[in-house]
Amino acid sequence: MYTAQNSMAPLSHDKLLGLLTGEKTPSAEEFKQLLLALDNHRVVAKVFLLEGTPSVFQSSPMKYVIFREQVADRFEIGSQDVCIVGSAKLGYSPSPHKYGVPFSETSDVDVVIISEPLFHKGSRKLFATLNAFGPSVYQVKAAKSGKKPIPVIDPDHWVKVKDAVRNYVYENFNPGLLPPDHPLRVEIFENMSSTSGLFLALEPKVFVSKIRCRVFRTWKAAEDYYSNTLREAKSQFMGEKEVEPEIDDAEELPPSSNPESPKHATASPKTQ
């Protein structure tokens, strides 16, 4: 977690404007100063999280083009509707939960997919799954009338329902909320993991621990989501808000056949 001990003097106006050009990735401290100085976090989210070449592909930008094309091909969308965000993008985490933590081989790779059809399909499948959770409406109504004892709600189910509803309101779908054996989750997971060989082809190699994917209905929804993340980080920097702990619902990639890193993923036969 980033602490006040790392803080430096506020950056000058010219320095802040220079950073906004997006020509170079700011350090964690510079990015923090940028968030503290600006109110329009949508611009910052677009320039530094949703656009440009990620830190992990900085030495091989063409491989990022190939990565986007591979993901786009798997999901039948345009390559312009795929991007990498988070610590793999900046080189450190912008999340208020672990701000400034450097990207490493134990870090997640967070991928954004823009697809309205997949957003709606995934949301329907997820709500169908959640609808099967107990207790039933009858049990709750019977308990309210005193005819039945108050039912016990599974905390894990309650969290998933709340997460799914919140995500739907903000027009995104997290496949990690589906059961591990759900066909759609398996399909999305395999589509994403099949691209992991590109990371191992980088110099230096990037051993992917987890690939996470979030599907947004539109680019505006993605901008809203990540600008809110930056807003929360700013609030935490200013001591105005304590952010709730992050829930990790990502699934690890399958074991690697790479002898240098047996616990990490390699490319599937589909990877080019």
C-alpha positions in Angstrom: 0.0 0.0 0.0 1.2 3.5 -0.9 1.9 5.6 2.2 2.4 9.3 3.0 6.1 8.5 3.6 6.5 8.3 -0.2 5.0 11.8 -0.8 7.0 14.6 -2.4 6.4 18.3 -2.9 3.3 19.0 -5.2 4.2 19.1 -8.9 4.1 22.4 -10.7 1.3 23.3 -13.1 3.5 22.9 -16.1 4.7 19.5 -14.9 1.1 18.4 -14.5 0.1 19.6 -17.9 3.1 17.8 -19.3 2.0 14.5 -17.7 -1.5 14.9 -19.2 0.0 14.6 -22.7 0.3 10.9 -22.0 3.7 10.8 -23.7 5.3 9.0 -20.7 3.9 6.9 -17.9 4.0 8.9 -14.7 5.6 7.4 -11.6 3.2 6.3 -8.8 4.0 9.5 -6.9 3.4 11.7 -10.0 0.1 9.9 -10.7 -1.0 10.5 -7.2 -0.2 14.2 -7.5 -2.2 14.3 -10.7 -5.2 12.7 -9.1 -5.0 15.2 -6.2 -4.7 18.2 -8.5 -7.5 17.3 -10.9 -11.3 16.9 -10.5 -11.9 15.4 -14.0 -10.9 11.9 -13.4 -12.5 10.7 -16.6 -9.7 12.4 -18.6 -7.1 10.7 -16.5 -8.8 7.3 -16.8 -8.9 7.7 -20.6 -5.3 8.9 -21.0 -3.5 6.6 -18.6 -5.7 3.5 -18.2 -7.8 3.0 -21.3 -5.5 4.3 -24.0 -1.8 3.8 -25.0 0.6 0.8 -24.7 0.7 -1.0 -21.4 3.8 -1.0 -19.3 4.2 -4.8 -19.8 4.3 -4.3 -23.6 6.4 -1.1 -23.6 9.4 -2.8 -25.2 7.3 -4.8 -27.6 4.3 -2.6 -28.7 3.5 -4.7 -31.7 2.9 -7.7 -29.4 0.2 -5.6 -27.7 -1.4 -5.1 -31.1 -1.3 -8.9 -31.6 -2.7 -9.4 -28.1 -5.7 -7.2 -28.8 -6.3 -8.8 -32.1 -6.2 -12.3 -30.5 -8.7 -11.3 -27.8 -10.9 -9.6 -30.3 -10.9 -12.6 -32.5 -11.9 -14.9 -29.6 -14.9 -12.6 -28.7 -15.8 -11.5 -32.3 -15.3 -7.8 -31.6 -13.0 -5.2 -33.0 -9.4 -5.0 -31.6 -10.2 -1.3 -30.7 -12.6 -2.7 -28.1 -9.9 -4.5 -26.1 -7.4 -3.0 -23.7 -5.3 -3.8 -20.6 -5.8 -1.7 -17.4 -4.5 -1.7 -13.9 -0.9 -2.5 -12.8 -0.1 -4.2 -16.1 -0.9 -0.9 -17.8 0.9 1.6 -15.4 3.5 -0.7 -13.9 1.9 -0.2 -10.5 -1.6 -0.5 -9.1 -3.9 2.5 -9.3 -6.5 0.7 -7.1 -7.2 2.5 -3.8 -6.9 -0.9 -2.1 -3.2 -1.4 -3.0 -2.1 1.9 -4.7 1.5 2.0 -5.9 2.2 -1.8 -5.6 4.5 -2.6 -8.5 3.4 -5.1 -11.2 5.1 -8.5 -10.6 4.6 -12.1 -11.7 2.1 -12.5 -8.8 0.0 -9.6 -10.2 -3.2 -9.9 -12.1 -3.6 -8.8 -15.7 -6.8 -6.9 -16.0 -8.4 -6.9 -19.4 -11.3 -4.7 -20.5 -13.7 -5.9 -23.3 -16.3 -3.6 -24.8 -19.2 -5.7 -26.1 -22.9 -4.9 -25.6 -24.1 -8.4 -26.7 -21.7 -10.1 -24.3 -22.6 -7.7 -21.5 -26.3 -8.6 -21.9 -25.8 -12.3 -22.4 -23.4 -12.5 -19.4 -25.8 -10.5 -17.2 -28.7 -12.7 -18.1 -26.8 -15.9 -17.3 -25.5 -14.5 -14.1 -28.9 -13.4 -12.8 -30.4 -16.8 -13.8 -27.7 -18.4 -11.6 -28.4 -15.9 -8.7 -32.1 -16.4 -9.0 -31.6 -20.1 -7.9 -30.1 -18.9 -4.6 -32.3 -19.4 -1.5 -34.2 -18.4 0.4 -37.2 -18.2 -1.9 -39.5 -15.2 -1.9 -42.2 -17.4 -0.4 -40.0 -18.2 2.6 -39.2 -14.6 3.2 -42.8 -13.5 2.9 -43.9 -16.3 5.2 -41.2 -15.2 7.7 -42.5 -11.6 7.6 -46.0 -12.8 8.4 -44.8 -14.9 11.2 -45.8 -18.2 9.6 -42.2 -19.4 9.2 -38.9 -18.9 11.0 -36.6 -16.2 9.6 -34.5 -17.9 6.9 -30.7 -17.8 7.0 -29.0 -16.2 4.0 -25.7 -17.5 2.8 -23.2 -14.6 3.1 -21.3 -15.6 -0.1 -24.6 -15.6 -2.0 -25.5 -12.2 -0.6 -22.2 -10.7 -1.7 -22.5 -12.1 -5.2 -26.0 -10.8 -5.6 -24.9 -7.3 -4.4 -21.9 -7.3 -6.7 -23.9 -8.5 -9.7 -26.6 -5.8 -9.1 -24.0 -3.0 -8.7 -22.1 -4.1 -11.8 -25.3 -4.2 -13.8 -26.3 -0.7 -12.7 -22.8 0.5 -13.9 -23.2 -1.5 -17.1 -20.5 -4.1 -16.7 -20.4 -7.9 -16.3 -17.7 -9.8 -14.2 -17.6 -13.4 -15.4 -15.8 -14.3 -12.2 -19.1 -14.1 -10.4 -20.4 -17.1 -12.4 -19.9 -20.6 -10.9 -16.5 -22.1 -11.9 -18.1 -24.7 -14.1 -20.5 -22.5 -15.8 -20.1 -22.9 -19.6 -19.9 -19.1 -20.3 -17.3 -18.5 -17.6 -15.3 -21.5 -18.9 -15.6 -20.1 -22.5 -14.5 -16.6 -21.5 -11.7 -17.9 -19.3 -10.3 -20.2 -22.0 -10.5 -17.3 -24.5 -8.4 -15.1 -22.2 -5.9 -17.7 -21.1 -5.2 -18.8 -24.7 -3.4 -15.4 -25.2 -1.0 -15.8 -22.2 1.8 -17.1 -24.4 2.3 -13.5 -25.7 3.4 -12.5 -22.2 6.0 -15.2 -22.1 7.3 -14.1 -25.5 8.2 -10.7 -24.1 11.7 -9.7 -23.1 11.9 -9.8 -20.2 9.3 -12.5 -19.9 6.1 -11.8 -18.0 4.7 -14.8 -16.0 1.0 -14.2 -15.8 -0.5 -15.3 -12.4 -4.1 -14.4 -13.2 -5.9 -12.9 -16.1 -9.1 -11.1 -15.2 -11.7 -9.9 -17.6 -14.5 -7.4 -17.2 -17.1 -6.8 -20.0 -18.5 -3.3 -20.4 -21.6 -2.4 -22.4 -20.0 0.8 -23.8 -16.7 2.7 -23.6 -18.5 5.3 -21.6 -19.4 2.7 -19.0 -15.7 1.7 -18.8 -14.7 5.4 -18.4 -17.3 5.8 -15.6 -16.0 2.7 -13.8 -12.3 3.5 -13.9 -12.8 7.3 -13.2 -14.7 6.3 -10.1 -11.8 4.0 -9.1 -9.5 7.0 -9.4 -11.9 9.2 -7.5 -11.9 6.7 -4.6 -8.1 6.6 -4.6 -8.1 10.4 -4.4 -10.6 10.3 -1.5 -8.4 7.8 0.3 -5.2 10.0 -0.3 -7.1 12.9 1.3 -8.3 10.9 4.2 -11.9 11.5 3.3 -12.9 7.9 2.8 -11.8 4.4 3.9 -12.4 2.2 0.9 -14.0 -1.2 1.5 -11.6 -4.2 1.0 -11.3 -5.6 -2.5 -12.9 -9.0 -3.1 -10.7 -11.2 -5.4 -13.0 -13.4 -7.4 -10.6 -14.1 -10.3 -9.6 -17.6 -11.2 -6.0 -18.7 -11.6 -4.7 -19.8 -14.9 -4.0 -23.5 -15.5 -0.5 -24.8 -14.6 2.3 -24.0 -17.0 4.5 -26.5 -18.8 7.3 -23.9 -18.6 10.0 -25.4 -16.3 11.1 -21.9 -15.3 7.7 -21.2 -13.7 5.6 -24.3 -13.3 2.7 -22.5 -11.5 2.1 -20.0 -14.3 0.3 -20.2 -17.6 1.6 -20.7 -21.1 -0.1 -20.4 -24.4 -2.8 -22.8 -25.6 -2.6 -24.3 -29.1 -4.7 -21.4 -30.3 -2.1 -18.8 -29.4 -0.3 -17.5 -32.4 
